[in-house]
């Protein structure tokens, strides 16, 4: 993998999320206790679970960065996909937990929260949506399922806080009788969070099961190989994703009259071209075939 791979510096992002979550969780719990909002307290407790999830993502990225060795000749990239799968499961668990808490609060008598809880929620929403955008953008740039999962966690937290903001606002405006409004809003947000968890699990399992990348990516690899001098055609291209990089098996056609040495040199040029390309290719296995006119 090229030394200038941007994925090498991304392990710090989950730790930044941990620091932000610690601050926001404390603010939510304190604001909920003094502002008479159990929903905000529950949201703060749920944020502590996000701290654990971000640490899992950080550990997965650190493991995925390890270079290949004798026991793991293809490296440890699958640890990144496993961390993404754990993030998906955590999203589903969070959706179920919030749904159960919301239903319990709807069935029990409520007290209207203090208006100051709205200020805390506005702070949380701004911070969480910013983190979700920043980490998600970095994850998509390098194709990191784990980082995208971490971004979805921040986004889901922002979504539940936005639902609580709407619900508490309705309760404060409506007065007595509208106390469960924030719980109904949180219950509605659970469906979106659950959908994000299922989507993240699907992406993670695709990486674990070596699903083929998009046809556009395969075509980029094919065209890069065809541009190498001496390549007459491309027969097969098989690509699998491992962590934030790809491993390529490619069948290259050369002049049938070319010597073994010439074919070997062309194959080496193809391998070097693909590894040095911006396509995040860790290694290439080149199979040389004769090209018949």
C-alpha positions as CSV (number, residue, x, y, z in Angstrom):
1,X,0.0,0.0,0.0
2,X,1.4,3.4,-0.9
3,X,2.8,5.2,2.0
4,X,0.8,8.3,1.2
5,X,-2.5,6.5,1.7
6,X,-4.9,8.9,3.4
7,X,-6.4,6.0,5.4
8,X,-3.3,5.9,7.6
9,X,-4.3,9.1,9.4
10,X,-8.0,8.3,9.9
11,X,-7.6,6.3,13.1
12,X,-7.7,9.6,15.0
13,X,-11.2,10.5,13.9
14,X,-13.0,8.0,16.1
15,X,-11.0,9.2,19.1
16,X,-12.2,12.8,18.4
17,X,-15.7,11.4,18.4
18,X,-15.1,9.8,21.8
19,X,-14.0,13.1,23.3
20,X,-17.0,14.9,21.9
21,X,-19.4,12.2,23.1
22,X,-18.0,12.3,26.6
23,X,-18.7,16.0,26.8
24,X,-22.2,15.8,25.2
25,X,-23.2,12.8,27.3
26,X,-22.4,14.7,30.5
27,X,-24.3,17.8,29.2
28,X,-27.3,15.7,28.3
29,X,-27.5,13.8,31.6
30,X,-27.0,17.0,33.7
31,X,-29.5,19.0,31.6
32,X,-32.0,16.2,31.8
33,X,-31.8,15.9,35.6
34,X,-32.0,19.6,36.2
35,X,-34.4,20.3,33.3
36,X,-36.9,17.5,34.2
37,X,-36.5,15.6,31.0
38,X,-36.1,11.9,31.3
39,X,-35.8,11.6,27.5
40,X,-32.7,13.8,27.6
41,X,-31.2,11.7,30.4
42,X,-31.9,8.5,28.4
43,X,-30.3,10.2,25.3
44,X,-27.2,10.9,27.4
45,X,-27.0,7.3,28.6
46,X,-27.3,6.2,24.9
47,X,-24.4,8.5,24.0
48,X,-22.2,6.6,26.4
49,X,-22.8,3.5,24.2
50,X,-21.6,5.6,21.2
51,X,-18.3,6.1,23.1
52,X,-17.8,2.3,23.2
53,X,-18.8,2.0,19.5
54,X,-16.2,4.7,18.5
55,X,-13.5,2.8,20.4
56,X,-14.4,-0.4,18.6
57,X,-14.1,1.4,15.3
58,X,-10.8,2.9,16.3
59,X,-9.5,-0.6,17.3
60,X,-10.7,-2.1,14.0
61,X,-8.9,0.6,12.0
62,X,-5.7,0.1,14.0
63,X,-5.8,-3.7,13.4
64,X,-6.6,-3.2,9.7
65,X,-3.5,-1.1,9.3
66,X,-1.2,-4.0,10.2
67,X,1.0,-5.1,7.3
68,X,0.7,-8.6,5.9
69,X,2.7,-11.4,7.5
70,X,3.2,-15.2,7.1
71,X,0.0,-16.0,8.9
72,X,-2.1,-13.3,7.3
73,X,-0.6,-12.8,3.7
74,X,-3.6,-10.6,2.7
75,X,-3.2,-8.4,5.8
76,X,-5.8,-7.6,8.5
77,X,-8.2,-5.4,6.4
78,X,-11.2,-7.5,7.3
79,X,-11.0,-6.2,10.8
80,X,-12.3,-2.9,9.4
81,X,-15.4,-4.6,8.0
82,X,-16.0,-6.4,11.2
83,X,-15.9,-3.1,13.1
84,X,-18.4,-1.8,10.7
85,X,-20.7,-4.8,11.3
86,X,-20.5,-4.2,15.1
87,X,-21.4,-0.6,14.5
88,X,-24.5,-1.8,12.6
89,X,-25.5,-4.1,15.4
90,X,-25.1,-1.3,17.9
91,X,-27.3,0.9,15.8
92,X,-30.0,-1.7,15.8
93,X,-29.6,-2.2,19.6
94,X,-29.8,1.5,20.1
95,X,-33.0,1.7,18.1
96,X,-34.7,-1.0,20.1
97,X,-33.5,0.5,23.4
98,X,-34.9,3.9,22.6
99,X,-38.1,2.5,21.3
100,X,-38.7,0.5,24.6
101,X,-37.8,3.6,26.7
102,X,-40.1,5.8,24.6
103,X,-43.1,3.4,24.9
104,X,-42.6,3.2,28.7
105,X,-42.5,7.0,29.0
106,X,-45.6,7.3,26.8
107,X,-47.5,5.0,29.2
108,X,-46.4,6.7,32.4
109,X,-47.4,10.2,33.6
110,X,-45.0,12.9,32.5
111,X,-43.9,16.4,33.6
112,X,-43.1,19.1,31.1
113,X,-39.4,19.7,30.8
114,X,-37.7,23.1,31.3
115,X,-37.2,25.3,28.3
116,X,-33.4,25.2,28.9
117,X,-33.3,21.6,27.6
118,X,-33.9,23.0,24.1
119,X,-30.5,24.9,24.3
120,X,-28.7,21.7,25.2
121,X,-30.4,19.8,22.3
122,X,-29.5,22.6,19.8
123,X,-25.8,22.2,20.9
124,X,-26.0,18.4,20.6
125,X,-27.6,18.5,17.1
126,X,-25.0,21.0,15.8
127,X,-22.1,19.0,17.1
128,X,-23.4,15.6,16.1
129,X,-24.4,16.6,12.5
130,X,-21.0,18.2,12.1
131,X,-19.2,15.1,13.3
132,X,-21.4,12.9,11.1
133,X,-20.6,15.0,8.0
134,X,-16.9,15.2,8.7
135,X,-16.3,11.5,9.6
136,X,-18.7,10.3,6.9
137,X,-16.9,12.3,4.2
138,X,-13.5,10.9,5.3
139,X,-14.9,7.4,5.4
140,X,-16.4,7.6,1.9
141,X,-13.1,9.1,0.6
142,X,-11.1,6.0,1.4
143,X,-14.0,3.5,1.3
144,X,-14.0,2.8,5.1
145,X,-17.2,0.9,6.2
146,X,-16.2,1.3,9.8
147,X,-15.8,5.1,9.6
148,X,-19.1,5.4,7.7
149,X,-20.7,3.4,10.5
150,X,-19.2,5.7,13.1
151,X,-20.6,8.7,11.1
152,X,-24.1,7.0,11.1
153,X,-23.9,6.7,14.8
154,X,-23.3,10.4,15.2
155,X,-26.1,11.1,12.7
156,X,-28.5,8.8,14.5
157,X,-27.7,10.6,17.8
158,X,-28.4,13.9,16.1
159,X,-31.6,12.5,14.8
160,X,-32.9,11.4,18.2
161,X,-31.9,14.8,19.6
162,X,-33.7,16.6,16.8
163,X,-36.8,14.4,17.5
164,X,-36.6,15.3,21.2
165,X,-36.2,19.0,20.3
166,X,-39.4,18.9,18.2
167,X,-41.3,16.9,20.9
168,X,-40.2,19.1,23.8
169,X,-41.1,22.2,21.8
170,X,-44.6,20.8,21.1
171,X,-45.0,19.9,24.7
172,X,-43.9,23.4,25.9
173,X,-46.2,25.1,23.4
174,X,-49.2,22.8,23.9
175,X,-48.9,22.7,27.7
176,X,-50.6,20.0,29.9
177,X,-51.6,17.0,27.9
178,X,-48.7,17.2,25.5
179,X,-46.1,15.8,27.8
180,X,-45.3,12.6,25.8
181,X,-44.7,14.5,22.6
182,X,-40.9,14.1,22.8
183,X,-41.3,10.4,23.3
184,X,-43.5,10.0,20.3
185,X,-40.9,11.9,18.2
186,X,-38.1,9.7,19.5
187,X,-40.2,6.6,18.7
188,X,-40.6,7.7,15.1
189,X,-36.8,8.4,14.8
190,X,-36.1,4.7,15.9
191,X,-37.2,3.5,12.5
192,X,-34.7,5.7,10.7
193,X,-31.9,4.5,13.0
194,X,-32.9,0.9,12.5
195,X,-32.8,1.4,8.7
196,X,-29.3,2.8,9.0
197,X,-28.2,-0.2,11.1
198,X,-29.5,-2.7,8.5
199,X,-27.8,-0.7,5.7
200,X,-24.5,-0.7,7.5
201,X,-24.7,-4.4,8.2
202,X,-25.4,-5.1,4.5
203,X,-22.3,-3.1,3.5
204,X,-20.1,-4.8,6.1
205,X,-21.2,-8.3,5.0
206,X,-20.4,-7.4,1.4
207,X,-16.8,-6.7,2.4
208,X,-16.5,-9.8,4.6
209,X,-17.9,-12.0,1.8
210,X,-15.6,-10.4,-0.9
211,X,-18.4,-9.0,-3.0
212,X,-17.3,-7.5,-6.3
213,X,-16.9,-3.7,-6.4
214,X,-18.9,-1.5,-8.6
215,X,-18.6,-2.0,-12.4
216,X,-17.3,1.5,-12.7
217,X,-14.3,0.7,-10.4
218,X,-13.6,-2.5,-12.3
219,X,-13.6,-0.6,-15.5
220,X,-11.1,1.9,-14.1
221,X,-8.8,-0.9,-13.2
222,X,-9.2,-2.4,-16.7
223,X,-8.4,0.9,-18.4
224,X,-5.4,1.5,-16.2
225,X,-4.0,-1.9,-17.2
226,X,-4.8,-1.5,-20.9
227,X,-2.7,1.8,-20.9
228,X,0.5,-0.1,-20.1
229,X,2.7,-0.5,-23.2
230,X,2.7,-4.1,-24.5
231,X,-0.8,-5.0,-23.1
232,X,-2.9,-6.2,-26.0
233,X,-6.1,-7.0,-24.0
234,X,-7.6,-7.8,-20.7
235,X,-9.4,-11.2,-20.2
236,X,-10.5,-11.3,-16.6
237,X,-10.5,-8.9,-13.6
238,X,-11.4,-10.1,-10.1
239,X,-11.3,-7.5,-7.3
240,X,-12.0,-7.9,-3.6
241,X,-12.0,-5.2,-0.9
242,X,-10.0,-5.6,2.3
243,X,-10.2,-2.7,4.7
244,X,-9.8,0.5,2.7
245,X,-7.7,-1.1,-0.1
246,X,-8.3,-3.6,-2.8
247,X,-6.6,-6.8,-4.1
248,X,-6.7,-7.4,-7.8
249,X,-6.4,-10.6,-9.9
250,X,-6.0,-9.7,-13.5
251,X,-5.5,-11.8,-16.7
252,X,-3.4,-9.7,-19.1
253,X,-3.0,-10.6,-22.8
254,X,0.3,-9.9,-24.6
255,X,1.7,-10.7,-28.0
256,X,1.7,-14.5,-28.4
257,X,5.2,-14.3,-29.9
258,X,6.6,-12.4,-27.0
259,X,9.3,-14.1,-24.9
260,X,8.7,-15.2,-21.3
261,X,10.9,-12.4,-20.1
262,X,9.0,-9.8,-22.1
263,X,5.7,-11.1,-20.7
264,X,7.1,-11.0,-17.2
265,X,8.2,-7.4,-17.6
266,X,4.8,-6.3,-19.0
267,X,3.1,-8.1,-16.1
268,X,5.4,-6.3,-13.6
269,X,4.6,-2.9,-15.3
270,X,0.9,-3.6,-14.9
271,X,1.3,-4.5,-11.3
272,X,3.3,-1.3,-10.6
273,X,0.9,0.9,-12.5
274,X,-2.1,-0.4,-10.6
275,X,-0.4,-0.2,-7.2
276,X,0.7,3.3,-7.8
277,X,-2.6,4.5,-9.1
278,X,-5.1,6.5,-6.9
279,X,-7.4,3.4,-6.8
280,X,-6.2,2.3,-3.4
281,X,-4.9,-1.1,-4.6
282,X,-2.7,-2.9,-2.1
283,X,-1.5,-5.7,-4.4
284,X,-2.0,-7.3,-7.8
285,X,-1.7,-10.8,-9.1
286,X,-1.0,-10.8,-12.9
287,X,-1.6,-13.8,-15.1
288,X,-0.1,-13.5,-18.6
289,X,-2.0,-15.0,-21.6
290,X,-1.2,-15.0,-25.3
291,X,-3.1,-12.6,-27.5
292,X,-4.1,-14.3,-30.8
293,X,-4.8,-12.0,-33.7
